[in-house]
């Protein structure tokens, strides 16, 4: 009856999943619709200019995205370890570095023309359009960076709903200005990025709501005083995010050159559509996979390996079920998908349909690699995340595409179709190399790199039922038998039961499960209780003789040496400690 179950973890995943999906949905919809509007209003040349300029967009996102992802993971780990000051140091130092580095990137707007010539090879109209787009990008860099950082931080700091509101507002504003600027002005494709900057800037109105939120755990501290070690952790953890951007820049730059050379401008247009298909996948699945960084980081910080396995299983299950539905839809409507991006030539639509259907076969491998980049970053195995990133974005993909293009030339096959097969091969080669490397280096731990037998702990789940909580002391005493003195075991058993009973009595309607984890070390007996009841900090409680019985909070204080509390993942996390004297 007391066996550890997934109920609380699954409930929390679903609670965070909806805001994560909505946030990602709003973010990616803006990117996809931007391209659709540019293609339909201004034509395929303008769409190509936007796609080529996307290389610069990826570069200016590096500080905010890298430290947003890395910082949120380390913040989660710190919160899982009850290190609130450390979590605040991570946040403050990342915010400072993003602002300073993005302010410096603004200066590159002075060199928009030569950068555009480098990206386009000086091809007339394209060069002028690209120069206008990237000038706007550089000027708006600080707004973009702060946006990317705050979206990630607010989500992990008990405010995933505010992160969703932030992105929804920014994209609604973006799309409104997109239509107005592209349809009624002569700004050209640069108008789509002016709209994006306006959207990000206006959406900052939600930040004061986050600052005033009673759920917020992070505070601003001096960003340069004793924060170096914490920033270093955030930087290292964010390296896969950095590599993904750098490798994507390399891949897109090389692919643009290769496709222009072998398949012409029509090939670039179809490749642009395939990149937008990836955006659609991210639109639907990115929020699900990204939940690992928001929830998994905290759970890993608590060393809750059972919970981490449960999160992994559920995220992969939801991701592949949704991907199966999406792939079926894309295969059936590939021609219509190409037409959405402004392609109206029957011959080009036919070519696009075949090429895109081949490209869709790469999506299962892409989702696998995308998940494990997130997982390994979250669980402090950044080296493997870096390996997958390098291979999946360019290291395996570019050689595979080049080899396939050589085969096409030698056999007289359709060049674009063969190059798409190269993209498929690149994703599956990446997954195979990752599995083989992990298997050879960690034979006993499996691909999740978690110990198969966790350190000796008591790990149980309790329903919000007083009859069931009465069994907790029995489990604790049996677990402690032969390890520590009976007196200490009975102390913790009574304190644990009192805490569980108190939680059931006053946890409110939201309470549906309680997880109890206990471990014994050389010098302490540690018990952690996690529940989804109403927020309550026992360390901040003053006995009033009415709301709580003396046998509750006061008894727990008397029986234990230390009580700590933190509200993370919108869960009460209370730790009881009893010192073991030698």
C-alpha positions as CSV (number, residue, x, y, z in Angstrom):
1,X,0.0,0.0,0.0
2,X,2.9,2.3,0.7
3,X,5.0,1.5,-2.4
4,X,6.3,4.6,-4.1
5,X,4.0,5.6,-7.0
6,X,4.0,8.1,-9.8
7,X,0.8,9.9,-8.8
8,X,2.3,13.1,-7.4
9,X,5.0,13.3,-10.1
10,X,2.5,12.7,-12.9
11,X,0.1,15.2,-11.5
12,X,2.8,17.8,-11.3
13,X,4.1,17.0,-14.8
14,X,0.6,17.6,-16.2
15,X,0.2,20.8,-14.2
16,X,3.5,22.2,-15.7
17,X,3.0,20.6,-19.1
18,X,0.0,22.7,-20.1
19,X,1.8,26.1,-19.5
20,X,5.0,24.7,-21.1
21,X,3.1,23.6,-24.2
22,X,1.2,26.9,-24.4
23,X,4.4,28.9,-24.0
24,X,6.2,26.9,-26.7
25,X,3.1,26.9,-28.9
26,X,2.8,30.7,-28.8
27,X,6.6,31.1,-29.4
28,X,6.8,28.8,-32.3
29,X,3.5,29.9,-33.9
30,X,4.9,33.4,-34.1
31,X,8.0,32.1,-36.0
32,X,6.0,30.0,-38.4
33,X,3.3,32.6,-39.1
34,X,6.0,35.2,-39.6
35,X,7.4,33.2,-42.5
36,X,4.0,32.4,-43.9
37,X,3.0,36.1,-43.9
38,X,6.3,37.2,-45.5
39,X,6.0,34.5,-48.2
40,X,2.3,35.3,-49.0
41,X,2.5,39.1,-48.8
42,X,6.0,39.8,-50.1
43,X,6.8,36.7,-52.1
44,X,9.3,33.8,-52.1
45,X,12.4,36.1,-52.5
46,X,11.5,37.9,-49.3
47,X,10.9,34.6,-47.6
48,X,14.4,33.4,-48.7
49,X,15.8,36.6,-47.3
50,X,14.2,35.9,-43.9
51,X,15.5,32.4,-43.9
52,X,19.1,33.5,-44.7
53,X,18.8,36.2,-42.0
54,X,17.8,33.4,-39.6
55,X,21.5,32.7,-39.1
56,X,22.0,36.1,-37.4
57,X,18.8,35.6,-35.4
58,X,20.2,32.4,-33.9
59,X,23.5,34.2,-33.0
60,X,21.8,37.1,-31.2
61,X,19.7,34.6,-29.2
62,X,22.9,32.9,-27.8
63,X,23.2,34.8,-24.5
64,X,19.5,34.8,-23.5
65,X,18.8,31.2,-24.7
66,X,22.0,29.7,-23.4
67,X,21.8,31.3,-19.9
68,X,18.0,30.9,-19.9
69,X,18.2,27.2,-20.3
70,X,21.4,26.6,-18.3
71,X,20.4,29.1,-15.6
72,X,16.9,27.6,-15.1
73,X,18.3,24.1,-14.8
74,X,20.9,25.1,-12.2
75,X,18.2,27.2,-10.4
76,X,16.1,24.0,-10.3
77,X,19.0,22.0,-9.0
78,X,19.7,24.6,-6.3
79,X,16.1,24.7,-5.2
80,X,16.0,20.9,-5.1
81,X,19.0,21.1,-2.7
82,X,17.2,23.9,-0.7
83,X,20.0,26.4,-1.6
84,X,17.8,29.5,-2.1
85,X,20.7,31.9,-2.0
86,X,22.6,30.0,-4.6
87,X,19.5,29.9,-6.9
88,X,19.2,33.7,-6.5
89,X,22.9,34.1,-7.3
90,X,22.5,32.1,-10.5
91,X,19.5,34.2,-11.6
92,X,21.1,37.6,-10.8
93,X,24.5,36.8,-12.5
94,X,22.8,35.4,-15.6
95,X,20.5,38.5,-15.9
96,X,23.6,40.8,-15.6
97,X,25.6,38.9,-18.2
98,X,22.7,38.7,-20.7
99,X,22.1,42.5,-20.5
100,X,25.8,43.4,-20.9
101,X,26.5,41.0,-23.7
102,X,23.4,41.9,-25.7
103,X,24.1,45.6,-25.3
104,X,27.5,44.9,-26.9
105,X,25.9,43.0,-29.8
106,X,23.8,46.0,-30.7
107,X,27.0,47.6,-32.1
108,X,27.0,45.0,-34.9
109,X,24.1,46.8,-36.5
110,X,26.7,49.2,-37.9
111,X,28.0,46.4,-40.0
112,X,24.7,45.1,-41.4
113,X,25.6,45.6,-45.1
114,X,29.0,43.7,-45.2
115,X,27.4,40.8,-43.1
116,X,24.6,40.6,-45.6
117,X,27.1,40.5,-48.5
118,X,28.9,37.6,-46.8
119,X,25.6,35.7,-46.2
120,X,24.2,36.1,-49.8
121,X,27.4,36.3,-51.9
122,X,26.3,39.8,-53.0
123,X,23.2,38.6,-54.9
124,X,21.4,41.9,-55.6
125,X,17.9,42.3,-54.1
126,X,18.5,39.5,-51.6
127,X,21.5,41.4,-50.1
128,X,19.5,44.6,-49.6
129,X,16.6,42.7,-47.9
130,X,18.9,40.7,-45.7
131,X,20.8,43.8,-44.6
132,X,17.6,45.5,-43.5
133,X,16.5,42.5,-41.6
134,X,19.7,41.9,-39.6
135,X,20.1,45.6,-38.8
136,X,16.7,45.4,-36.9
137,X,17.8,42.1,-35.3
138,X,21.0,43.6,-33.8
139,X,19.2,46.7,-32.5
140,X,16.6,44.6,-30.7
141,X,19.1,42.1,-29.2
142,X,18.7,43.2,-25.5
143,X,14.9,42.9,-25.6
144,X,15.2,39.4,-27.1
145,X,17.8,38.3,-24.6
146,X,15.9,39.4,-21.5
147,X,12.8,37.8,-22.9
148,X,14.4,34.4,-23.4
149,X,16.0,34.4,-19.9
150,X,12.8,35.5,-18.1
151,X,10.6,32.9,-19.8
152,X,12.8,30.1,-18.5
153,X,13.3,31.5,-15.0
154,X,9.7,32.4,-14.4
155,X,8.6,28.8,-15.3
156,X,11.0,27.1,-12.9
157,X,10.3,29.6,-10.1
158,X,6.7,28.5,-9.5
159,X,5.2,30.8,-12.1
160,X,4.8,28.8,-15.3
161,X,1.5,30.5,-16.0
162,X,3.2,33.9,-16.1
163,X,5.7,32.6,-18.6
164,X,2.8,31.5,-20.8
165,X,1.1,34.9,-20.5
166,X,4.4,36.6,-21.4
167,X,4.8,34.6,-24.6
168,X,1.2,34.9,-25.6
169,X,1.2,38.7,-25.3
170,X,4.4,39.0,-27.2
171,X,3.2,36.9,-30.1
172,X,-0.3,38.4,-30.4
173,X,1.4,41.9,-30.6
174,X,3.9,40.5,-33.0
175,X,1.3,39.1,-35.4
176,X,-0.8,42.2,-35.4
177,X,2.2,44.4,-36.3
178,X,3.4,41.8,-38.8
179,X,0.2,42.2,-40.8
180,X,0.2,45.9,-40.6
181,X,3.9,46.6,-41.4
182,X,4.1,44.0,-44.2
183,X,0.8,45.0,-45.9
184,X,0.7,48.7,-45.5
185,X,4.4,49.9,-45.4
186,X,7.4,49.7,-47.7
187,X,9.7,48.4,-44.9
188,X,9.9,45.0,-46.6
189,X,10.8,41.7,-44.7
190,X,12.5,43.7,-41.9
191,X,9.0,44.6,-40.8
192,X,8.5,41.0,-39.5
193,X,11.4,41.5,-37.0
194,X,10.4,45.0,-36.0
195,X,7.1,43.4,-35.1
196,X,8.9,40.7,-33.0
197,X,10.9,43.3,-31.1
198,X,7.7,45.3,-30.3
199,X,6.0,42.1,-29.1
200,X,8.8,41.2,-26.8
201,X,9.1,44.7,-25.4
202,X,5.4,45.2,-24.7
203,X,5.1,41.8,-23.1
204,X,7.5,42.9,-20.4
205,X,4.5,44.3,-18.6
206,X,4.1,40.8,-16.9
207,X,7.5,41.1,-15.1
208,X,6.1,43.3,-12.3
209,X,3.5,40.6,-11.7
210,X,6.3,38.0,-11.3
211,X,8.2,40.3,-8.9
212,X,5.1,40.6,-6.7
213,X,4.2,36.9,-6.9
214,X,4.0,35.2,-3.4
215,X,5.2,32.0,-5.1
216,X,8.5,33.6,-6.2
217,X,11.5,32.1,-4.5
218,X,14.3,34.0,-6.3
219,X,15.6,37.4,-5.3
220,X,18.0,39.9,-7.0
221,X,21.4,39.9,-5.3
222,X,24.7,41.6,-6.2
223,X,25.4,39.9,-9.6
224,X,29.2,40.1,-9.3
225,X,29.8,39.4,-5.6
226,X,30.6,35.7,-4.9
227,X,28.5,34.5,-7.9
228,X,31.3,33.3,-10.1
229,X,31.0,29.6,-9.2
230,X,27.2,29.7,-9.7
231,X,27.4,31.5,-13.0
232,X,30.0,28.9,-14.1
233,X,27.6,26.1,-13.4
234,X,24.9,27.9,-15.4
235,X,27.3,28.5,-18.3
236,X,28.5,24.9,-18.4
237,X,24.9,23.6,-18.2
238,X,23.9,26.0,-21.0
239,X,26.7,24.9,-23.4
240,X,24.5,22.4,-25.2
241,X,22.0,25.3,-25.9
242,X,25.0,27.4,-27.1
243,X,26.2,24.6,-29.3
244,X,22.8,24.0,-30.7
245,X,22.7,27.6,-32.0
246,X,26.2,27.6,-33.3
247,X,25.8,24.2,-35.0
248,X,22.5,25.3,-36.4
249,X,24.2,28.4,-37.8
250,X,26.9,26.3,-39.4
251,X,24.4,23.7,-40.7
252,X,22.1,26.4,-42.3
253,X,25.0,28.3,-43.8
254,X,26.5,25.2,-45.4
255,X,23.1,23.8,-46.4
256,X,22.1,27.2,-48.0
257,X,25.3,27.2,-50.1
258,X,25.0,23.5,-51.1
259,X,21.3,23.8,-52.0
260,X,21.8,27.0,-53.9
261,X,24.6,25.4,-55.9
262,X,23.0,22.0,-56.6
263,X,19.2,22.7,-56.4
264,X,18.9,26.5,-57.0
265,X,16.6,29.0,-55.3
266,X,13.6,26.7,-55.5
267,X,15.6,24.2,-53.5
268,X,16.3,26.9,-50.8
269,X,12.5,27.6,-50.6
270,X,11.7,23.9,-50.0
271,X,14.5,23.7,-47.5
272,X,13.1,26.7,-45.7
273,X,9.7,24.9,-45.5
274,X,11.5,21.8,-44.0
275,X,13.0,24.1,-41.3
276,X,9.5,25.4,-40.6
277,X,8.3,21.9,-40.2
278,X,10.9,21.5,-37.4
279,X,9.4,24.6,-35.9
280,X,6.0,23.0,-36.0
281,X,7.4,19.9,-34.3
282,X,8.9,22.2,-31.7
283,X,5.6,24.0,-31.5
284,X,3.8,20.9,-30.4
285,X,6.5,18.8,-28.7
286,X,9.0,21.4,-27.6
287,X,7.0,22.3,-24.5
288,X,6.6,18.6,-23.5
289,X,10.3,17.9,-23.9
290,X,11.3,21.2,-22.2
291,X,9.4,20.1,-19.1
292,X,12.4,17.9,-18.3
293,X,14.5,21.1,-17.8
294,X,11.9,22.7,-15.5
295,X,10.8,19.7,-13.4
296,X,13.6,17.2,-13.9
297,X,16.3,19.6,-12.6
298,X,14.5,20.0,-9.3
299,X,13.9,16.3,-9.0
300,X,17.5,15.5,-9.9
301,X,18.7,18.0,-7.2
302,X,16.7,16.0,-4.7
303,X,18.2,12.7,-5.9
304,X,14.7,11.4,-6.5
305,X,15.8,8.8,-9.2
306,X,12.4,7.1,-9.1
307,X,10.7,10.4,-9.9
308,X,13.2,11.1,-12.7
309,X,12.6,7.8,-14.4
310,X,8.8,8.4,-14.1
311,X,9.2,11.9,-15.7
312,X,11.3,10.5,-18.5
313,X,8.9,7.7,-19.3
314,X,5.9,10.0,-19.4
315,X,7.6,12.7,-21.5
316,X,8.7,10.2,-24.1
317,X,5.3,8.6,-24.2
318,X,3.5,11.9,-24.7
319,X,6.0,13.1,-27.3
320,X,5.9,10.0,-29.5
321,X,2.1,9.7,-29.4
322,X,1.7,13.3,-30.5
323,X,4.5,12.9,-33.1
324,X,2.7,9.8,-34.6
325,X,-0.5,11.9,-35.2
326,X,1.5,14.8,-36.6
327,X,3.5,12.6,-39.0
328,X,0.3,11.1,-40.3
329,X,-1.2,14.5,-40.9
330,X,1.9,15.8,-42.6
331,X,2.2,12.8,-45.0
332,X,-1.4,13.2,-46.0
333,X,-1.2,17.0,-46.5
334,X,2.4,17.6,-47.6
335,X,1.4,19.4,-50.8
336,X,-1.0,21.7,-48.9
337,X,1.8,22.4,-46.3
338,X,4.1,23.6,-49.1
339,X,1.3,25.8,-50.5
340,X,0.9,27.5,-47.2
341,X,4.3,29.1,-47.6
342,X,3.4,30.9,-50.9
343,X,4.5,28.2,-53.4
344,X,1.9,28.1,-56.2
345,X,3.8,26.5,-59.1
346,X,2.4,23.0,-59.8
347,X,5.8,21.7,-60.7
348,X,7.4,23.1,-57.6
349,X,4.5,21.9,-55.4
350,X,5.0,18.4,-56.8
351,X,8.7,18.5,-56.0
352,X,8.1,19.9,-52.6
353,X,5.6,17.2,-51.7
354,X,8.0,14.3,-52.4
355,X,11.0,16.1,-50.7
356,X,9.0,16.9,-47.6
357,X,7.6,13.4,-47.2
358,X,11.2,12.1,-47.2
359,X,12.1,14.8,-44.7
360,X,9.3,13.8,-42.3
361,X,11.1,10.4,-41.8
362,X,13.8,12.3,-39.9
363,X,11.4,13.4,-37.2
364,X,11.4,10.3,-34.9
365,X,15.2,10.5,-34.7
366,X,15.1,14.3,-34.2
367,X,12.7,13.9,-31.2
368,X,14.9,11.2,-29.6
369,X,18.0,13.4,-29.9
370,X,16.1,16.5,-28.8
371,X,14.9,14.8,-25.6
372,X,18.3,13.4,-24.6
373,X,20.0,16.8,-25.1
374,X,17.5,18.2,-22.6
375,X,17.9,15.1,-20.3
376,X,21.7,15.0,-20.2
377,X,21.9,18.8,-19.6
378,X,19.5,18.5,-16.7
379,X,21.3,15.5,-15.1
380,X,24.8,17.1,-15.2
381,X,26.0,15.0,-18.1
382,X,26.6,17.9,-20.4
383,X,29.3,16.1,-22.3
384,X,26.8,13.7,-23.9
385,X,24.4,16.6,-24.5
386,X,27.2,18.3,-26.4
387,X,27.9,15.2,-28.4
388,X,24.3,14.8,-29.5
389,X,24.1,18.5,-30.3
390,X,27.2,18.6,-32.5
391,X,26.3,15.4,-34.4
392,X,22.5,16.1,-34.7
393,X,22.8,19.7,-35.9
394,X,25.8,19.5,-38.2
395,X,28.5,16.9,-37.4
396,X,26.6,13.9,-38.8
397,X,24.0,15.8,-40.8
398,X,26.3,17.8,-43.1
399,X,28.5,14.9,-44.2
400,X,25.4,12.7,-44.7
401,X,23.8,15.3,-46.9
402,X,27.0,15.9,-48.9
403,X,27.5,12.1,-49.5
404,X,23.9,11.8,-50.6
405,X,24.3,14.7,-53.0
406,X,27.4,13.0,-54.5
407,X,25.3,9.8,-54.9
408,X,22.6,11.9,-56.7
409,X,25.1,13.3,-59.1
410,X,26.6,9.9,-59.8
411,X,23.3,8.2,-60.4
412,X,21.3,11.0,-61.9
413,X,18.8,11.0,-59.1
414,X,16.8,14.0,-57.9
415,X,19.3,16.1,-56.0
416,X,16.9,17.6,-53.5
417,X,15.3,14.3,-52.6
418,X,18.7,12.7,-52.0
419,X,19.7,15.7,-49.8
420,X,16.6,15.1,-47.8
421,X,17.6,11.5,-47.3
422,X,20.9,12.8,-46.0
423,X,18.9,14.8,-43.3
424,X,17.1,11.6,-42.3
425,X,20.3,9.6,-42.1
426,X,22.0,12.3,-40.0
427,X,19.4,12.1,-37.2
428,X,19.5,8.3,-37.0
429,X,23.3,8.2,-37.1
430,X,23.4,10.7,-34.2
431,X,21.0,8.5,-32.1
432,X,23.0,5.3,-32.9
433,X,26.3,6.9,-32.0
434,X,24.9,8.2,-28.7
435,X,23.4,4.9,-27.7
436,X,26.7,3.0,-28.5
437,X,28.9,5.5,-26.7
438,X,26.8,5.5,-23.5
439,X,26.5,1.7,-23.6
440,X,30.3,1.2,-23.9
441,X,31.2,3.7,-21.2
442,X,28.4,3.0,-18.7
443,X,27.6,-0.7,-19.0
444,X,25.7,-0.9,-15.7
445,X,23.7,2.3,-15.7
446,X,21.7,2.3,-18.9
447,X,21.0,5.2,-21.2
448,X,19.6,7.3,-18.3
449,X,22.9,7.1,-16.5
450,X,21.1,6.6,-13.1
451,X,22.3,4.0,-10.6
452,X,20.2,0.9,-10.9
453,X,20.2,0.5,-7.2
454,X,19.8,3.9,-5.4
455,X,21.7,4.5,-2.2
456,X,19.7,2.9,0.7
457,X,16.6,5.0,1.2
458,X,13.1,4.6,2.3
459,X,10.9,5.8,-0.6
460,X,7.1,5.6,-0.2
461,X,3.9,7.3,-1.2
462,X,0.9,7.9,1.1
463,X,-2.7,8.7,0.1
464,X,-4.3,11.6,2.0
465,X,-5.9,9.1,4.5
466,X,-5.3,9.1,8.2
467,X,-5.5,5.3,8.4
468,X,-2.7,5.0,5.8
469,X,-0.4,7.5,7.5
470,X,-0.5,5.5,10.7
471,X,1.6,2.9,8.8
472,X,4.5,5.4,8.3
473,X,6.1,4.9,11.7
474,X,6.2,1.1,11.2
475,X,8.0,1.6,7.8
476,X,10.5,4.0,9.3
477,X,11.3,1.8,12.4
478,X,11.7,-1.2,10.2
479,X,14.0,0.7,7.8
480,X,16.2,2.0,10.7
481,X,16.5,-1.3,12.5
482,X,20.1,-2.3,12.9
483,X,21.4,1.0,11.4
484,X,20.8,3.6,14.2
485,X,19.7,3.6,17.8
486,X,16.0,2.8,18.5
487,X,15.5,6.2,20.3
488,X,16.4,8.2,17.2
489,X,14.3,6.0,15.0
490,X,11.3,6.4,17.2
491,X,11.8,10.2,17.2
492,X,11.8,10.4,13.4
493,X,8.9,8.0,13.2
494,X,6.7,10.1,15.5
495,X,7.7,13.4,13.8
496,X,7.1,11.9,10.3
497,X,3.6,10.7,11.3
498,X,2.7,14.1,12.9
499,X,3.8,15.9,9.8
500,X,1.8,13.7,7.5
501,X,-1.3,13.9,9.7
502,X,-0.9,17.7,9.9
503,X,-0.6,17.9,6.1
504,X,-3.8,15.8,5.6
505,X,-5.8,17.9,8.1
506,X,-4.8,21.3,6.6
507,X,-3.6,20.5,3.1
508,X,-6.8,21.6,1.4
509,X,-8.7,20.1,-1.6
510,X,-5.6,20.1,-3.9
511,X,-3.9,17.5,-1.7
512,X,-4.0,14.1,-3.4
513,X,-0.7,12.4,-2.5
514,X,2.3,12.6,-0.2
515,X,5.8,11.3,-1.1
516,X,8.1,10.4,1.8
517,X,11.8,9.8,1.3
518,X,14.3,9.0,4.1
519,X,18.0,8.4,4.1
520,X,20.7,7.6,6.8
521,X,24.2,9.0,6.6
522,X,27.1,8.8,9.1
523,X,26.0,11.9,11.0
524,X,22.3,12.5,10.2
525,X,18.9,11.0,9.7
526,X,17.1,12.9,6.9
527,X,13.4,12.7,6.0
528,X,11.9,14.7,3.1
529,X,8.1,15.1,2.6
530,X,6.7,16.4,-0.7
531,X,3.0,17.2,-1.1
532,X,0.7,19.3,-3.3
533,X,-1.4,20.8,-0.5
534,X,-1.9,24.5,0.1
535,X,1.4,26.4,0.6
536,X,2.5,26.1,4.3
537,X,5.9,26.8,5.7
538,X,6.3,25.1,9.1
539,X,9.5,27.1,9.8
540,X,7.5,30.3,9.7
541,X,4.7,29.1,12.0
542,X,4.0,30.7,15.4
543,X,1.9,28.6,17.7
544,X,-1.5,30.2,18.3
545,X,-3.3,27.5,20.2
546,X,-6.2,27.4,17.7
547,X,-5.3,26.6,14.1
548,X,-3.0,23.8,14.8
549,X,-2.8,21.4,17.7
550,X,0.3,21.4,19.9
551,X,0.9,17.8,19.0
552,X,1.4,18.9,15.4
553,X,4.0,21.5,14.4
554,X,5.3,22.1,18.0
555,X,5.8,18.3,18.5
556,X,7.8,18.1,15.2
557,X,10.0,20.9,16.3
558,X,10.7,19.3,19.6
559,X,11.4,15.9,18.1
560,X,13.9,17.0,15.3
561,X,17.1,19.1,15.3
562,X,16.3,21.0,12.1
563,X,13.4,21.8,9.8
564,X,13.8,23.4,6.4
565,X,11.1,24.2,3.9
566,X,11.0,25.4,0.3
567,X,8.1,25.7,-2.2
568,X,9.3,24.4,-5.5
569,X,7.4,23.1,-8.5
570,X,4.4,24.5,-6.7
571,X,4.8,21.7,-4.1
572,X,5.5,21.9,-0.4
573,X,9.0,20.4,0.3
574,X,9.7,20.0,4.0
575,X,12.9,18.3,5.3
576,X,13.4,17.0,8.9
577,X,16.9,16.3,10.2
578,X,18.0,14.5,13.3
579,X,21.7,14.6,14.2
580,X,23.3,11.2,14.9
581,X,26.1,11.5,17.5
582,X,29.0,9.0,17.2
